[in-house]
Amino acid sequence: MKRLIKVVALGLGMALIAAACGNDSSGGSTAPADDPLVQAVVDDILAEGDGLTADRGEAECFAGGVVGGIGGSRLAELGVTAENVGDLDEYSWTEDEARLIIDKMFDCMDPAGSFADDLAVDGMTDEQTACLAGAFDEDTLKNFFVGGLIGEQPTDFFAVIGEAMSSCGLDAFG
């Protein structure tokens, strides 16, 4: 059970990191990289150290898509400014906004790879880690991350975790 909680906590942590930006994979506008809000989001992502990316280009892609996709007026309505981008996980995103954020995260970065890296914990073999990471397809991860942003976790994600742990020989962890 402790292992399940750790995996869920890692996933939630990644969802909160994703909230430090926003998205628009539906083809909407992208804010320019020199936009002050985009730069504040980029700086926040790069300062994390354990975030989804250490690459400025990926961070700019993500931040520009979020700011452009969600829009300055909506971000202002939420109270998002260049001075408080580190607190975005506390904002009330709509489900559509959360989907934009997560889609852009997948468009610009490798959250699935980061998630797999985060799954490696003491006591797990490389084979178990690879097995567990392979159990989460992109749709499952996206739904999980969206749920983290709006405060609703899909019940099927927990079923996937339980099945994956069992099939990967992790049910004895505790």
PAZAPA-4460 file (N, C-alpha, C; in steps of 0.05 Angstrom, whole numbers, plus 32768, in hexadecimal, padded with zeros to 4 digits):
% residues 174
    n_x    n_y    n_z   ca_x   ca_y   ca_z    c_x    c_y    c_z   seq   type   mol
   8010   7FE8   8000   8000   8000   8000   8011   8019   8000     1      M     A
   8028   8019   800F   803A   8030   800F   8044   8035   7FF3     2      K     A
   8049   8020   7FE3   8053   8023   7FC8   803E   8031   7FB7     3      R     A
   8025   8029   7FBA   800F   8035   7FAB   800D   8053   7FB1     4      L     A
   800F   805A   7FCA   800E   8075   7FD3   8025   8085   7FC7     5      I     A
   803D   807A   7FC6   8054   8087   7FBB   8050   808C   7F9D     6      K     A
   8046   8079   7F8E   8041   807C   7F72   802C   8091   7F6D     7      V     A
   8017   8091   7F7C   8002   80A5   7F79   800D   80C1   7F80     8      V     A
   801D   80C3   7F95   8028   80DD   7F9D   803B   80E7   7F87     9      A     A
   804B   80D6   7F7A   805C   80DF   7F65   804C   80E9   7F4D    10      L     A
   8036   80DC   7F47   8025   80E5   7F31   8018   80FF   7F37    11      G     A
   800F   8103   7F50   8003   811C   7F58   8018   8132   7F57    12      L     A
   8030   812C   7F60   8045   8140   7F5E   804A   8149   7F42    13      G     A
   804A   8137   7F30   804D   813E   7F13   8036   814F   7F0A    14      M     A
   801E   8149   7F12   8007   8159   7F0A   800A   8175   7F15    15      A     A
   8014   8178   7F2D   8017   8193   7F38   802D   81A2   7F29    16      L     A
   8042   8194   7F21   8057   81A1   7F11   804B   81AA   7EF7    17      I     A
   803A   819A   7EEB   802D   81A1   7ED2   801C   81BA   7ED6    18      A     A
   8011   81BE   7EED   8001   81D6   7EF2   8011   81EF   7EF2    19      A     A
   802B   81ED   7EF4   803C   8204   7EF3   803D   8210   7ED7    20      A     A
   802C   8207   7EC5   802A   8212   7EAB   800E   820E   7EA1    21      C     A
   800A   820C   7E87   7FF0   8208   7E7C   7FF4   81FF   7E60    22      G     A
   7FDD   81F9   7E51   7FE0   81EC   7E37   7FCD   81F4   7E22    23      N     A
   7FD4   81EC   7E0A   7FC2   81F0   7DF3   7FCA   81DE   7DDD    24      D     A
   7FC4   81C4   7DDE   7FCA   81B2   7DC8   7FB4   81B2   7DB4    25      S     A
   7FA0   81C1   7DB8   7F89   81C2   7DA5   7F8E   81D5   7D8E    26      S     A
   7FA7   81DF   7D8C   7FAE   81F0   7D76   7FAA   820D   7D7B    27      G     A
   7FA5   8215   7D93   7FA0   8231   7D9A   7FBA   8241   7D99    28      G     A
   7FB9   825A   7DA2   7FD0   826B   7DA0   7FE5   8264   7DB4    29      S     A
   7FFD   826D   7DAE   8014   8269   7DC0   801F   8285   7DC7    30      T     A
   8023   828A   7DE0   802E   82A4   7DE8   804C   82A4   7DE1    31      A     A
   8057   82BB   7DDA   8073   82BC   7DD3   8085   82B7   7DEB    32      P     A
   809D   82AC   7DE6   80AF   82A5   7DFB   80B8   82BD   7E0C    33      A     A
   80B7   82D5   7E00   80BF   82EC   7E10   80A9   82F9   7E20    34      D     A
   8091   82ED   7E20   807B   82F6   7E30   8084   82F4   7E4E    35      D     A
   8080   8308   7E5E   8089   8306   7E7A   807D   82EF   7E8A    36      P     A
   8063   82E8   7E85   8057   82D2   7E93   8063   82B7   7E89    37      L     A
   8068   82B5   7E6F   8075   829D   7E65   8090   829A   7E71    38      V     A
   80A0   82AF   7E72   80BA   82AD   7E7E   80BA   82A6   7E9C    39      Q     A
   80A6   82B1   7EAA   80A3   82AA   7EC6   809D   828C   7ECA    40      A     A
   808C   8282   7EB9   8085   8265   7EBA   809E   8254   7EB3    41      V     A
   80AC   825C   7E9E   80C4   824E   7E96   80D9   824E   7EAD    42      V     A
   80DD   8266   7EB9   80F0   8267   7ECF   80E8   8256   7EE6    43      D     A
   80CE   8255   7EEC   80C4   8244   7F01   80C9   8226   7EFB    44      D     A
   80C3   821E   7EE3   80C8   8202   7EDB   80E5   81FB   7EDE    45      I     A
   80F6   820C   7ED3   8113   8206   7ED3   811F   8207   7EF0    46      L     A
   8113   8217   7F01   811D   8219   7F1D   8115   8201   7F2E    47      A     A
   8101   81F2   7F25   80F7   81DB   7F34   810D   81C6   7F39    48      E     A
   811E   81C1   7F26   8133   81AD   7F2A   8129   8191   7F27    49      G     A
   8111   818B   7F31   8106   8170   7F2F   80ED   8171   7F1D    50      D     A
   80EB   8186   7F0D   80D3   8189   7EFC   80D4   8177   7EE4    51      G     A
   80C1   817C   7ED2   80BF   816B   7EBB   80D5   8170   7EA6    52      L     A
   80E2   8187   7EA7   80F6   818C   7E93   810B   819F   7E9E    53      T     A
   8123   819C   7E94   8138   81B0   7E99   8140   81BE   7E80    54      A     A
   8130   81B9   7E6B   8135   81C4   7E50   8125   81DE   7E4C    55      D     A
   8132   81F4   7E47   8125   820E   7E44   8111   820D   7E2C    56      R     A
   8118   8200   7E16   8106   81FF   7DFF   80EC   81F1   7E05    57      G     A
   80EE   81DA   7E14   80D7   81CC   7E1C   80C5   81DC   7E2F    58      E     A
   80D3   81EA   7E42   80C4   81FA   7E55   80B6   8211   7E47    59      A     A
   80C4   821E   7E33   80B7   8234   7E24   80A0   822A   7E13    60      E     A
   80A3   8213   7E07   808D   8207   7DF7   8074   8204   7E09    61      C     A
   8079   81F8   7E20   8063   81F2   7E33   8057   820C   7E3E    62      F     A
   8068   821E   7E48   805E   8237   7E53   804F   8249   7E3E    63      A     A
   805B   824A   7E26   804E   825A   7E11   8033   824E   7E09    64      G     A
   8031   8234   7E08   8018   8227   7E02   8003   822B   7E17    65      G     A
   800B   822B   7E30   7FF9   822F   7E47   7FEE   824C   7E47    66      V     A
   8001   825E   7E47   7FF9   827A   7E48   7FE9   8282   7E30    67      V     A
   7FF1   8279   7E18   7FE2   827F   7E00   7FC8   8270   7DFF    68      G     A
   7FC8   8257   7E07   7FB0   8246   7E05   7F9A   824D   7E19    69      G     A
   7FA2   8252   7E32   7F8F   825A   7E46   7F88   8277   7E44    70      I     A
   7F9B   8287   7E3D   7F96   82A3   7E38   7F9C   82B5   7E51    71      G     A
   7FA6   82CC   7E4A   7FAE   82DF   7E5F   7F96   82E8   7E70    72      G     A
   7F7F   82EC   7E64   7F68   82F6   7E73   7F5F   82E1   7E87    73      S     A
   7F5E   82C8   7E7F   7F56   82B2   7E91   7F6B   82AF   7EA8    74      R     A
   7F84   82B0   7EA0   7F99   82AD   7EB5   7F97   82C5   7EC9    75      L     A
   7F92   82DD   7EBE   7F8F   82F4   7ED0   7F77   82F0   7EE2    76      A     A
   7F61   82E5   7ED7   7F49   82E0   7EE7   7F4F   82CD   7EFE    77      E     A
   7F61   82B9   7EF9   7F68   82A6   7F0D   7F7D   82B2   7F21    78      L     A
   7F88   82C9   7F1A   7F9C   82D5   7F2B   7FB8   82CD   7F25    79      G     A
   7FBD   82C1   7F0E   7FD7   82B7   7F06   7FE7   82CF   7EFA    80      V     A
   7FFE   82D4   7F06   800F   82E9   7EFC   802C   82DF   7EFB    81      T     A
   803D   82EF   7EF0   8059   82E7   7EEF   8065   82E4   7F0B    82      A     A
   8059   82F0   7F1F   8063   82EE   7F3A   805A   82D5   7F49    83      E     A
   8046   82C7   7F3F   803C   82B0   7F4F   8039   8297   7F3F    84      N     A
   8048   8293   7F2A   8044   827A   7F1A   804B   8261   7F29    85      V     A
   805B   8263   7F3E   8061   824B   7F4E   804A   8241   7F5E    86      G     A
   8034   8250   7F5F   801D   8248   7F6E   8006   823E   7F5D    87      D     A
   800B   8238   7F44   7FF5   8231   7F31   7FE6   8218   7F39    88      L     A
   7FF2   8207   7F49   7FE4   81EF   7F51   7FCC   81F5   7F63    89      D     A
   7FCA   820E   7F6D   7FB5   8215   7F7F   7F9E   8223   7F70    90      E     A
   7F9F   8226   7F56   7F8A   8233   7F47   7F74   821F   7F3F    91      Y     A
   7F5D   822A   7F3A   7F46   8219   7F33   7F43   8217   7F15    92      S     A
   7F52   8204   7F09   7F50   8200   7EED   7F36   81F1   7EE6    93      W     A
   7F2B   81F8   7ECF   7F15   81E8   7EC5   7F20   81CE   7EB9    94      T     A
   7F0F   81BB   7EB4   7F19   81A2   7EA8   7F26   81A7   7E8D    95      E     A
   7F19   81B9   7E7D   7F24   81BF   7E62   7F40   81CC   7E65    96      D     A
   7F43   81DE   7E78   7F5D   81EB   7E7C   7F72   81D7   7E85    97      E     A
   7F6A   81C5   7E97   7F7C   81B0   7EA0   7F84   819E   7E89    98      A     A
   7F71   8197   7E77   7F78   8187   7E60   7F8C   8196   7E4E    99      R     A
   7F88   81B0   7E4A   7F9B   81C0   7E3A   7FB7   81BF   7E47   100      L     A
   7FB8   81C2   7E61   7FD2   81C2   7E6F   7FDF   81A7   7E6B   101      I     A
   7FD1   8192   7E6F   7FDD   8177   7E6D   7FE4   8170   7E50   102      I     A
   7FD3   8177   7E3D   7FD9   8172   7E21   7FF3   8180   7E19   103      D     A
   7FF5   8199   7E22   800D   81A9   7E1B   8026   819D   7E28   104      K     A
   8022   8193   7E40   8039   8186   7E4E   8042   816E   7E3D   105      M     A
   8030   815E   7E33   8037   8147   7E22   8042   8150   7E07   106      F     A
   8038   8166   7DFD   8042   8170   7DE3   805F   817A   7DE5   107      D     A
   8066   8186   7DFB   8080   8194   7DFD   8095   8185   7E0D   108      C     A
   808D   8172   7E1E   80A0   8165   7E30   809B   8147   7E2F   109      M     A
   80A8   8139   7E41   80A5   811C   7E43   809C   8114   7E5F   110      D     A
   8082   811B   7E66   8079   8115   7E81   8077   80F7   7E86   111      P     A
   8072   80E7   7E71   8071   80CA   7E76   808C   80C0   7E7E   112      A     A
   80A1   80CA   7E71   80BD   80C2   7E78   80C4   80CB   7E94   113      G     A
   80BC   80E3   7E9B   80C1   80EE   7EB6   80B2   80DD   7ECB   114      S     A
   8099   80D6   7EC4   8089   80C5   7ED6   8097   80AB   7EDB   115      F     A
   80A0   809F   7EC5   80AE   8085   7EC7   80C7   8088   7ED8   116      A     A
   80D7   809D   7ED4   80EF   80A1   7EE4   80E8   80A4   7F02   117      D     A
   80D2   80B2   7F08   80C9   80B6   7F23   80BF   809D   7F31   118      D     A
   80B8   8089   7F21   80AE   8070   7F2D   80C4   8060   7F39   119      L     A
   80DC   8064   7F31   80F2   8054   7F3C   80F7   805B   7F59   120      A     A
   80F2   8048   7F6A   80F6   804C   7F87   8108   8036   7F92   121      V     A
   8113   803B   7FA9   8124   8026   7FB6   8115   800C   7FB8   122      D     A
   8123   7FF7   7FB2   8117   7FDC   7FB5   810A   7FD1   7F9B   123      G     A
   8107   7FE3   7F87   80FB   7FD9   7F6E   8112   7FD3   7F5A   124      M     A
   810F   7FBE   7F4C   8123   7FB8   7F37   811D   7FC9   7F1E   125      T     A
   8131   7FCB   7F0D   812D   7FD9   7EF4   8115   7FCD   7EE4   126      D     A
   8113   7FB3   7EE5   80FD   7FA5   7ED6   80E2   7FAD   7EE2   127      E     A
   80E0   7FAE   7EFC   80C7   7FB6   7F09   80C0   7FD3   7F02   128      Q     A
   80D4   7FE4   7F03   80CF   8000   7EFC   80C5   8003   7EE0   129      T     A
   80D2   7FF5   7ECD   80CA   7FF7   7EB1   80AE   7FEB   7EAD   130      A     A
   80A9   7FD5   7EBB   808F   7FC8   7EB9   8079   7FDB   7EC3   131      C     A
   807E   7FE8   7EDA   806A   7FFA   7EE5   8066   8013   7ED3   132      L     A
   807B   801E   7ECA   8079   8035   7EB8   806A   802E   7E9E   133      A     A
   806E   8016   7E94   8061   800E   7E7B   8043   8009   7E7E   134      G     A
   803A   8008   7E97   801D   8004   7E9B   800C   801C   7E97   135      A     A
   8019   8033   7E95   800A   804D   7E92   800C   8058   7E76   136      F     A
   7FF7   8054   7E66   7FF7   8060   7E4C   7FF2   807E   7E4D   137      D     A
   7FF5   808C   7E37   7FF3   80A9   7E37   7FD8   80B3   7E40   138      E     A
   7FC2   80A6   7E37   7FA7   80AE   7E3F   7FA3   80AB   7E5D   139      D     A
   7FAD   8096   7E69   7FAA   8091   7E85   7FB9   80A7   7E95   140      T     A
   7FD2   80AD   7E8C   7FE2   80C1   7E99   7FD4   80DD   7E96   141      L     A
   7FCB   80E3   7E7E   7FBE   80FD   7E7A   7FA6   8100   7E8C   142      K     A
   7F95   80EB   7E8E   7F7E   80ED   7E9F   7F85   80F0   7EBC   143      N     A
   7F9A   80E2   7EC4   7FA4   80E4   7EE0   7FAD   8101   7EE6   144      F     A
   7FBD   810C   7ED4   7FC8   8127   7ED8   7FB2   813C   7ED8   145      F     A
   7F9F   8139   7EC5   7F88   814B   7EC4   7F79   814A   7EDF   146      V     A
   7F74   8132   7EE8   7F66   812E   7F02   7F75   813C   7F18   147      G     A
   7F90   813A   7F18   7F9F   8148   7F2C   7F9C   8166   7F2C   148      G     A
   7F99   8171   7F14   7F96   818E   7F12   7F7A   8197   7F1B   149      L     A
   7F66   8187   7F17   7F4B   818F   7F1E   7F41   8182   7F38   150      I     A
   7F52   8173   7F45   7F4C   8167   7F5F   7F3A   814F   7F5D   151      G     A
   7F3A   8141   7F47   7F2A   8128   7F44   7F3B   8113   7F36   152      E     A
   7F42   80FF   7F45   7F52   80E9   7F39   7F40   80D4   7F2D   153      Q     A
   7F45   80CC   7F14   7F35   80B7   7F08   7F39   809C   7F17   154      P     A
   7F23   808F   7F1D   7F25   8076   7F2B   7F33   8061   7F1B   155      T     A
   7F32   8062   7F01   7F3F   804E   7EF1   7F5E   804F   7EF4   156      D     A
   7F69   8066   7EFB   7F85   8068   7EFF   7F8E   8057   7F16   157      F     A
   7F7F   8057   7F2B   7F86   8047   7F43   7F84   8029   7F3C   158      F     A
   7F71   8022   7F2B   7F6F   8006   7F23   7F88   7FFF   7F12   159      A     A
   7F90   8011   7F01   7FA8   800C   7EF1   7FC1   8008   7F03   160      V     A
   7FC3   801A   7F17   7FDA   8017   7F2A   7FDA   7FFC   7F37   161      I     A
   7FC3   7FF4   7F42   7FC1   7FDB   7F50   7FC7   7FC3   7F3E   162      G     A
   7FBC   7FC3   7F26   7FC2   7FAD   7F13   7FDF   7FAD   7F0B   163      E     A
   7FEA   7FC5   7F06   8006   7FC7   7EFE   8019   7FBD   7F14   164      A     A
   8013   7FC5   7F2C   8024   7FBD   7F43   8024   7F9F   7F45   165      M     A
   800D   7F93   7F43   800A   7F76   7F46   8019   7F68   7F2F   166      S     A
   8014   7F71   7F16   8020   7F64   7F00   803F   7F68   7EFE   167      S     A
   8049   7F7D   7F0B   8065   7F83   7F0B   8074   7F78   7F23   168      C     A
   8065   7F68   7F33   8072   7F5C   7F4A   8076   7F6F   7F61   169      G     A
   8066   7F84   7F63   8069   7F98   7F78   8054   7F96   7F8E   170      L     A
   8043   7F82   7F8D   802E   7F80   7FA1   803A   7F79   7FBC   171      D     A
   8052   7F70   7FBD   805F   7F69   7FD7   806B   7F81   7FE4   172      A     A
   806E   7F98   7FD5   807A   7FB0   7FE1   8066   7FBB   7FF6   173      F     A
   8071   7FC5   800C   805E   7FD0   801F   806B   7FE2   8033   174      G     A
***
